[in-house]
């Protein structure tokens, strides 16, 4: 495979950079790829918002300080339950 045929987009979340890399034939059109990355980037932003230990107002930070019960946030309860 020709490395120059690869394309990529970066999304910053959780204090790091996520890189999505693909070959153009993987999706029918460039616009389709951008549309496909929208929910992925939104999910990463949501996870960052909920589980951030750097943001003092995130639900996870509030759980760590004892201001919010683990069971009060279903996503945190599910992750910690695993």
Secondary structure, DSSP 4 states (H G I P E B T S, - for coil): --GGGEEEEEEEETTEEEEEEEEGGGSS-HHHHHHHHHHHHHHHHHHHHHH-SSSTTSHHHHHHTTSS-GGGSHHHHHHHH-
